Amino acid sequence: MTEQNRLAVLGAGHVGPVIARLAIKAGYPVTIATSGDPQDIALITELIIPGAQPQWASDAVADADIVVLAIPLHRFLDVDPGLLSGRLVIDSMNYWPASDGVLPAFEDGGSSEIVARRLAASTVVKALNHIGYHELEDRARPSGAPDRSAAGVAGDDVAAVATISALVDRIGYDPVGLKSLRAGRALQPGGPVFGSVLARAEFERAVREDARSLT
Ligand SMILES: NC(=O)c1ccc[n+]([C@@H]2O[C@H](COP(=O)([O-])OP(=O)(O)OC[C@H]3O[C@@H](n4cnc5c(N)ncnc54)[C@H](OP(=O)(O)O)[C@@H]3O)[C@@H](O)[C@H]2O)c1
């Protein structure tokens, strides 16, 4: 894959448009989709995500190198895994029972590990899930900025983690690689960096200390 990786963002709610805007600013071609007709989001896309192409989800995914899942986890359960077969997928979702309801499959363990098991024919990387959508946009900084923050990238596939780390870097964060989706539990609700925006050193320390406490 080249630097011109095409992104399909599934989800046009709170966080999907922010990820799409940051990616467009970083030079990625971006499509965006909901579960419905792209015509329904054509105007809003033009207004709030200029440069993004609204498409049917299946068309967006078919044309993409990287697919971002920015949909509520309970809605993910309706997504046909076949749609994402062979794709590099960023799981930016969180299990949030207050809005998802109780999902027994996600009650124990790491949500991205469960997502990855469901998407067995895709490569799943956990990223862009642990910073709130307002801050994700406001705290993005170019590489080298003294007040740049960190963002975690967790996955079992080294090359996929490298590709998504490059994306995270380009959209404005110091990527911190975590060696597995299992380790990515540190990024999810209840983990040490969820909901905080930290500089790289603080972020790495928080994740390391958490990993120690788990052993
Ligand atoms: N909000 C944040 O600050 C934030 C930050 C990081 C991560 N996250 C995580 O990101 C996920 C989404 O959060 P959100 O707050 O952006 O949710 P949201 O505002 O409720 O938006 C959800 C979007 O997903 C779309 N959608 C639902 N099913 C879909 C499908 N099968 N295919 C394509 N699009 C679909 C919905 O459109 P239709 O209903 O029209 O299909 C809607 O545009 C959650 O898991 C959340 O934990 C949120």
The ligand as an SDF file (V2000), in Angstrom:
LIG
                    3D

 48 52  0  0  0  0  0  0  0  0999 V2000
  -18.1080    9.8450   20.1520 N   0  0  0  0  0  0  0  0  0  0  0  0
  -16.7870    9.8240   20.4170 C   0  0  0  0  0  0  0  0  0  0  0  0
  -16.2100   10.7920   20.9360 O   0  0  0  0  0  0  0  0  0  0  0  0
  -15.9870    8.5960   20.0700 C   0  0  0  0  0  0  0  0  0  0  0  0
  -14.5930    8.6790   20.0100 C   0  0  0  0  0  0  0  0  0  0  0  0
  -13.8620    7.5410   19.6700 C   0  0  0  0  0  0  0  0  0  0  0  0
  -14.5420    6.3570   19.4060 C   0  0  0  0  0  0  0  0  0  0  0  0
  -15.8890    6.3080   19.4960 N   0  0  0  0  0  0  0  0  0  0  0  0
  -16.5850    5.0390   19.2150 C   0  0  0  0  0  0  0  0  0  0  0  0
  -17.0090    5.0740   17.8710 O   0  0  0  0  0  0  0  0  0  0  0  0
  -18.2490    4.3900   17.7360 C   0  0  0  0  0  0  0  0  0  0  0  0
  -19.2560    5.3540   17.1030 C   0  0  0  0  0  0  0  0  0  0  0  0
  -19.4860    6.4170   18.0230 O   0  0  0  0  0  0  0  0  0  0  0  0
  -20.2740    7.7430   17.6070 P   0  0  0  0  0  0  0  0  0  0  0  0
  -20.3770    8.5300   18.8530 O   0  0  0  0  0  0  0  0  0  0  0  0
  -19.6530    8.3750   16.3960 O   0  0  0  0  0  0  0  0  0  0  0  0
  -21.7020    7.0890   17.2070 O   0  0  0  0  0  0  0  0  0  0  0  0
  -22.9700    7.8270   16.5930 P   0  0  0  0  0  0  0  0  0  0  0  0
  -22.8340    9.3010   16.7300 O   0  0  0  0  0  0  0  0  0  0  0  0
  -24.1650    7.1310   17.1710 O   0  0  0  0  0  0  0  0  0  0  0  0
  -22.8850    7.4990   15.0140 O   0  0  0  0  0  0  0  0  0  0  0  0
  -23.0210    6.2370   14.5280 C   0  0  0  0  0  0  0  0  0  0  0  0
  -22.9890    6.2750   12.9970 C   0  0  0  0  0  0  0  0  0  0  0  0
  -22.8520    4.9290   12.5470 O   0  0  0  0  0  0  0  0  0  0  0  0
  -23.7190    4.7630   11.4180 C   0  0  0  0  0  0  0  0  0  0  0  0
  -23.9590    3.3360   11.2470 N   0  0  0  0  0  0  0  0  0  0  0  0
  -24.6380    2.4760   12.0160 C   0  0  0  0  0  0  0  0  0  0  0  0
  -24.6090    1.2260   11.5060 N   0  0  0  0  0  0  0  0  0  0  0  0
  -23.8600    1.3090   10.3730 C   0  0  0  0  0  0  0  0  0  0  0  0
  -23.4550    0.3600    9.4000 C   0  0  0  0  0  0  0  0  0  0  0  0
  -23.7990   -0.9270    9.4760 N   0  0  0  0  0  0  0  0  0  0  0  0
  -22.6920    0.7880    8.3480 N   0  0  0  0  0  0  0  0  0  0  0  0
  -22.3220    2.0800    8.2430 C   0  0  0  0  0  0  0  0  0  0  0  0
  -22.6820    3.0290    9.1470 N   0  0  0  0  0  0  0  0  0  0  0  0
  -23.4440    2.6450   10.2030 C   0  0  0  0  0  0  0  0  0  0  0  0
  -24.9350    5.5920   11.8060 C   0  0  0  0  0  0  0  0  0  0  0  0
  -25.7230    5.9320   10.6980 O   0  0  0  0  0  0  0  0  0  0  0  0
  -27.1280    5.1790   10.3400 P   0  0  0  0  0  0  0  0  0  0  0  0
  -27.7840    4.8850   11.6600 O   0  0  0  0  0  0  0  0  0  0  0  0
  -27.8440    6.1880    9.4970 O   0  0  0  0  0  0  0  0  0  0  0  0
  -26.7310    3.9660    9.6160 O   0  0  0  0  0  0  0  0  0  0  0  0
  -24.2330    6.8380   12.3580 C   0  0  0  0  0  0  0  0  0  0  0  0
  -23.8620    7.6990   11.3110 O   0  0  0  0  0  0  0  0  0  0  0  0
  -18.6420    3.9150   19.1340 C   0  0  0  0  0  0  0  0  0  0  0  0
  -18.2930    2.5670   19.3070 O   0  0  0  0  0  0  0  0  0  0  0  0
  -17.8230    4.8070   20.0450 C   0  0  0  0  0  0  0  0  0  0  0  0
  -17.5110    4.2050   21.2920 O   0  0  0  0  0  0  0  0  0  0  0  0
  -16.6260    7.3970   19.7900 C   0  0  0  0  0  0  0  0  0  0  0  0
  1  2  1  0
  2  3  2  0
  2  4  1  0
  4  5  1  0
  4 48  2  0
  5  6  2  0
  6  7  1  0
  7  8  2  0
  8  9  1  0
  8 48  1  0
  9 10  1  0
  9 46  1  0
 10 11  1  0
 11 12  1  0
 11 44  1  0
 12 13  1  0
 13 14  1  0
 14 15  2  0
 14 16  1  0
 14 17  1  0
 17 18  1  0
 18 19  2  0
 18 20  1  0
 18 21  1  0
 21 22  1  0
 22 23  1  0
 23 24  1  0
 23 42  1  0
 24 25  1  0
 25 26  1  0
 25 36  1  0
 26 27  1  0
 26 35  1  0
 27 28  2  0
 28 29  1  0
 29 30  1  0
 29 35  2  0
 30 31  1  0
 30 32  2  0
 32 33  1  0
 33 34  2  0
 34 35  1  0
 36 37  1  0
 36 42  1  0
 37 38  1  0
 38 39  2  0
 38 40  1  0
 38 41  1  0
 42 43  1  0
 44 45  1  0
 44 46  1  0
 46 47  1  0
M  CHG  2   8   1  16  -1
M  END
$$$$
